[in-house]
Amino acid sequence: MKVIFFGTTDFAVASLDQLIKDGVDIVGVVTTPDKPGGRGLKEMISSEIYKYASGKNLKIYQPKNLKSPIFLKKINKLNADLFIVVAFRMMPAILWEIPKLGTINLHGSLLPAYRGAAPINWAIINGEKVTGITIFFLDKKIDTGKIIHQKEVEISEEDNFGSLYDKLKHIGANELSKITVNLLNGPLEGIKQNENLVSHAPKLNKENTEIDFNKNAIQIVNLCRGLDPYPTAWFTFDGLKMKVFRCTESFEHVNNAQWESDYKTFLRMSCANGAVNLEDVQMEGKKRMLIKEFLNGYGQKLKKLQMNNLSDT
């Protein structure tokens, strides 16, 4: 069985690597074109899939237009039986309808839950205890195709986006490779998704990553967990953007103020049902640091700021 693999990120690299280890015949790899990056955007940056595939001497295609007749002709010539898609862009039907066994996709949630661009982030942000991976057939609408296989994965209280991403990356790679090898025994039938169970995982942006201290403590804690280490939750503090990688629910309350601190060991922010203690932060223009490190350099400024606030009331 011949396979063409479509992917971009290191999440996709894990899957491609496992497929190769399990003897799947990868006849081509499709990824994004190199993009300008680095200081002054003077360096051309390749995707993680490109870097991996080039090291394995695989045929690599980097089309700007997935509907290009020239690109489609090249893909058809490879005579692949199956397309596999992991962490790639939306594909046109004229492309994913080509292989006789269809096109399958690995997604980082238990579909139809968390359809969209950021399923791993939103599962943590929304306080889920269980998530998983889904392997499904591509369809005309994003993340809506028939489900071939799913595997549940527990979300622990210690998990953040980074740790859960790594879990799902490796579990997904193993499950995807098993399904692909099973396809050697004949086509698989998918199960239609239940549209009554749909939830969404929209793209993350400046607005939905900002901390809203009108929410309760656990909601704020989960937002920070779900965005750590990137793109990171944030709020404006002392006129500057502060990123918060980790915070914890506080059993203390902030008295008549938005925040309080001893200027040495803790910085506590008021919220809807109490407060949260900031634990791991990065002030605009500074490096990431634990709160004690932050207060070691910023504590006296906070003390003056607090005194000014008190004198204004």
Buried (B, 14 or more C-beta within 10 A) or exposed (E): BBBBBBBBBBBBBBBBBBBBEBEBEBBBBBBBEEEEEEEEEEEEEBBBBBEBBEEEEBEBBBBEEBEEEEBBEBBEEBEBBBBBBBBBEEBEEEBBEBBEBBBBBBBBBBBBBBBBBBBBBBBBBBBBEEBBBBBBBBBEEBBBBBBBBBBEBEBEEEBBBBBBBBBBBBBBBBBBBBBBBEBEEEEBEBEEBEEEEBBBBEEBEEEBBEBEBEBBBEBBBBBBBBBBBEBBBBBEBEEEBBBBBBBBBBEEEBEEEEBBBEBEEBBBBBBEEBBBBBBBBBBEEBEBBBBEBBBBEBBEEBBEBBEEEEEEE
